[in-house]
Amino acid sequence: MNRTFLVGGAISVFFLTSTWSETLSPDAGAVTEVVNGFHDALRRGDAKAAMELLAPDAIILESGSAETREEYQQHHLAEDIAFSRAVTSTNSTLAVHIDGNVAWVSSTSRATGTFNGRQVNSAGVELMLLTNSPAGWRIRAIHWSNHALKKAD
């Protein structure tokens, strides 16, 4: 059975209030908790918690490159943590799709602030693919893409 749940509004990127979560199915709520947990771990600077939500065979697609879980941990995780802590991100839409033991979450976002001495004003999209296993829902793939916005955007 394929189910889709849409959550919208200007909310902190990937964070749903408990009211929103209570309206979702148990699986959609659990999937959302994993996505929220990953982003929350980045914002807290908790690399261990973020990595625990990635499946052993996870792949991260970003900036035209593909990284394994281990490569991501060694190359970009620290910078993603620093970025998440430095800028404010807001979510425009969040859609959770579930088909059996596979789920995908798509969203658009906006990030503003200063990172590494440079102004950030960007729009982004994210697609996370998760699977359900005896350990619970885990992220198997992440695709991130963003572009700078002009001041008038």
C-alpha positions as CSV (number, residue, x, y, z in Angstrom):
1,M,0.0,0.0,0.0
2,N,1.4,3.3,-1.1
3,R,0.6,6.2,1.3
4,T,1.5,9.9,1.0
5,F,1.4,12.4,3.8
6,L,2.0,16.1,3.1
7,V,3.0,18.5,5.8
8,G,3.5,22.2,4.9
9,G,4.2,25.5,6.4
10,A,7.2,27.6,7.3
11,I,8.7,25.4,10.0
12,S,12.2,24.8,11.1
13,V,13.7,22.6,8.5
14,F,12.4,19.0,8.8
15,F,11.0,19.6,12.3
16,L,7.4,18.8,12.9
17,T,5.6,19.7,16.1
18,S,4.1,16.9,18.1
19,T,0.7,18.1,16.9
20,W,1.7,17.4,13.3
21,S,3.3,14.1,14.2
22,E,0.2,12.9,15.9
23,T,-1.9,13.3,12.7
24,L,0.4,11.0,10.7
25,S,0.2,7.2,10.6
26,P,2.6,5.4,13.0
27,D,5.0,4.6,10.1
28,A,4.9,8.1,8.8
29,G,5.5,9.4,12.3
30,A,8.5,7.1,12.7
31,V,9.9,8.0,9.4
32,T,9.6,11.7,10.2
33,E,11.2,11.1,13.6
34,V,14.3,9.6,11.8
35,V,14.6,12.5,9.3
36,N,14.0,15.1,12.1
37,G,16.5,13.2,14.3
38,F,19.2,13.3,11.7
39,H,18.8,17.1,11.2
40,D,18.6,17.7,15.0
41,A,21.8,15.7,15.5
42,L,23.5,17.9,12.9
43,R,22.3,21.1,14.7
44,R,23.4,19.8,18.1
45,G,26.8,18.8,16.7
46,D,26.2,15.1,17.6
47,A,28.0,13.2,14.8
48,K,27.4,9.9,16.5
49,A,23.7,10.3,16.7
50,A,23.5,11.4,13.0
51,M,25.6,8.4,11.9
52,E,23.4,6.0,13.9
53,L,20.5,7.0,11.7
54,L,22.3,6.1,8.5
55,A,22.2,2.5,7.3
56,P,25.6,0.8,6.9
57,D,25.2,1.0,3.1
58,A,23.9,4.5,2.9
59,I,24.9,6.8,0.0
60,I,24.9,10.6,0.1
61,L,24.5,12.5,-3.1
62,E,25.6,16.1,-3.0
63,S,27.3,18.7,-5.2
64,G,27.7,16.3,-8.1
65,S,29.4,13.6,-5.9
66,A,28.4,10.3,-4.4
67,E,29.8,9.3,-1.0
68,T,29.4,6.1,1.0
69,R,28.5,6.4,4.7
70,E,32.1,6.1,5.7
71,E,33.3,8.7,3.1
72,Y,30.6,11.1,4.3
73,Q,31.6,10.6,7.9
74,Q,35.3,11.4,7.0
75,H,34.8,14.1,4.4
76,H,31.6,16.2,4.9
77,L,29.9,15.4,8.1
78,A,31.8,17.9,10.2
79,E,31.2,20.7,7.6
80,D,27.4,19.8,7.5
81,I,27.3,20.0,11.3
82,A,29.1,23.4,11.2
83,F,26.7,24.7,8.5
84,S,23.6,23.4,10.3
85,R,24.7,25.2,13.4
86,A,25.6,28.5,11.7
87,V,22.5,29.2,9.5
88,T,18.8,29.3,10.0
89,S,16.9,26.8,7.7
90,T,13.2,26.8,7.2
91,N,11.1,24.1,5.5
92,S,8.5,25.0,2.8
93,T,7.0,21.5,2.2
94,L,7.5,18.1,3.5
95,A,6.0,14.9,1.9
96,V,6.3,11.5,3.4
97,H,5.6,8.5,1.0
98,I,5.5,4.9,2.3
99,D,5.3,1.8,0.2
100,G,5.8,-1.3,2.5
101,N,9.2,-1.2,4.1
102,V,10.4,1.7,1.9
103,A,9.8,5.3,2.5
104,W,10.9,8.5,1.0
105,V,10.7,12.1,2.3
106,S,11.0,15.1,0.0
107,S,11.2,18.7,1.0
108,T,12.2,22.1,-0.1
109,S,14.0,24.6,2.2
110,R,15.5,28.0,2.5
111,A,18.8,28.7,4.4
112,T,19.9,32.2,5.5
113,G,22.8,33.4,7.7
114,T,26.6,33.5,7.6
115,F,28.9,30.5,7.2
116,N,32.7,30.7,7.0
117,G,32.5,34.5,6.7
118,R,30.1,34.4,3.7
119,Q,26.4,35.4,3.5
120,V,24.1,32.4,2.8
121,N,20.7,32.9,1.1
122,S,19.8,29.7,-0.7
123,A,17.0,27.4,-1.7
124,G,17.4,23.7,-1.4
125,V,15.7,20.4,-1.9
126,E,16.3,17.1,-0.1
127,L,15.2,13.6,-0.9
128,M,15.8,10.9,1.8
129,L,15.1,7.2,1.1
130,L,14.6,5.0,4.2
131,T,14.0,1.4,4.8
132,N,12.4,-0.4,7.7
133,S,14.4,-3.2,9.3
134,P,14.5,-4.9,12.7
135,A,16.5,-1.9,13.9
136,G,13.7,0.5,12.8
137,W,13.7,3.0,10.0
138,R,17.1,4.0,8.7
139,I,18.3,6.4,6.0
140,R,19.6,4.5,3.0
141,A,20.1,7.5,0.7
142,I,20.2,11.3,0.9
143,H,20.2,13.6,-2.1
144,W,20.8,17.3,-1.4
145,S,20.8,20.1,-4.0
146,N,20.7,23.9,-3.5
147,H,21.3,27.1,-5.3
148,A,22.0,30.7,-4.2
149,L,19.0,33.1,-4.3
150,K,19.3,36.7,-5.4
151,K,18.5,39.3,-2.8
152,A,15.1,39.9,-4.4
153,D,14.1,36.2,-4.0
